[in-house]
């Protein structure tokens, strides 16, 4: 009987919802207009009313995923998704998201921005009230604090904080061995291009937004436009849970983003001993670990089970016991809540100076930003809140944690690179080093940024090599040439893909008919991932496990072994090792099944999962893409395409109505935001 009572109590605690959200202080009546592809444009009298409408419009298309972001921001994802969700909940507790929101929501966020996120929450609640059967357990009564909490938890993952945690969370880990970032570790790889009138062949200014994201889930792009009577205008991409587009254009300016991997976290080796259990040494004295007991609610079958964990903290940050002893982690941006407000202010900027003022908030901890505007100005900014670290230490491994002299302040950051109006007239960002983004004569140098350079990645992706190889030799860059570069399918001679192929070709195939057949086909490869290429399917399947190992920071598989496995897969499903790539690589969505081109690290970037029939089905990479094109007189034309469509409902006509255009490299033209 006691066990039954305990179980009932557990279930009650797990399923009880938050208190009802406070009703909005004003009545909202936004206008939601959808174009022929179902893409919404929302207008309100105020920014808050427009955000309310954005919530309702996005909920119409994908309420379930928006609710996932709410559960994420509440630290309750494990109760819905089980063990995988509990990992996010652990991070929510570790980062102290609730504490930060409780302490900083009203203190750090401006009243006008709080009105925006609270109206957005009210719009979600309005949709939920009308569609009660769609509401997930634990996701009722959404508040502006939920919106901010979800953003605060997600943002650190883009600069790789989870990789730092992966070094310390298990007792057999060796976090004090330096881990060098590599091109393959970029999960959220992207491209961005800007060309100014000084290099374009027609005096136009062009900006390409090409952020590579998963095609489904909480960080998949949704296209929308928003405006208000206050003059706010923005059309572009947003994630579920965002009240407005965070990339795109407002008519006067535009900006794109790609992921970078600045070193924003450090691991400190703590001094402990058996005589001072539960303590660590700092500045000659002993101090107790701060301990917090947390509860993770994990769905297991029909039940949600509470699991207790103990977290420990030092003056540096969260602490962990590892094979290298006790260590603590310090990361830049701890407790920061204002990232969404900064994106809002960036989108409201009318010119470069106002946009740069928004960037000076430094609430967004990372991302490369590519900027362009109606005046012809372009800029590439390596945005990162790199801490000012004490000199004389190797910060790539563990640093002595027994002195506060090594603990850097949270509000002092190094100057980071910006390439403003380069003489070359163009720039590209492809997730690599900021020293390789345009013509060699116009590139910046690490020597110009001595404080920041040690914390900045040094590698160049294949996409970076190819963009420079294509565009630098051109005297002028036309619209067609820029788009050809964006859709380039070639692996540079300097790429990891070519290195893998060369390793297979160098292997001894004497008395090995299988390997000899593989080598014969690979010698015909033209380094392109074209959908009619006979060798590209084999090459893609050889490289994918190597690429995945790089992302996971594990030892790469043997190249010859992966080649044999790839060939066997193709024989099993196609009866040959040389089917055209388009037969293998597919876009599948509802009743759509289309041939695709591309590979993980070409400029036409695609990753995939394997379907039971052996096809590689794209699920990541090129998705929502935009081309902003300002004529010399300031007139803007915006082209957009999405890999699927605006709706996540399989019965909607907009579930996959853009897929055929996407596969053919075609664009839609969207109406420019109305003049202010």
PyMOL commands that set and color helices and strands:
alter all, ss='L'
color gray80, all
select helices_A, chain A and resi 2-15+47-74+78-81+83-94+97-108+111-130+132-134+144-158+161-166+183-185+274-276+339-348+352-359+404-406+440-442+446-453+462-471+479-486+496-506+513-522+536-551+559-574+581-584+659-663
alter helices_A, ss='H'
color red, helices_A
select strands_A, chain A and resi 31-34+40-44+190-195+205-211+213-214+222-228+233-238+247-249+253-258+265-269+279-282+285-288+290-300+303-313+318-322+325-331+368-373+378-382+398-400+418-420+426-429+585-589+592-595+606-610+616-621+625-630+636-641+668-670
alter strands_A, ss='S'
color yellow, strands_A
deselect
rebuild
show_as cartoon
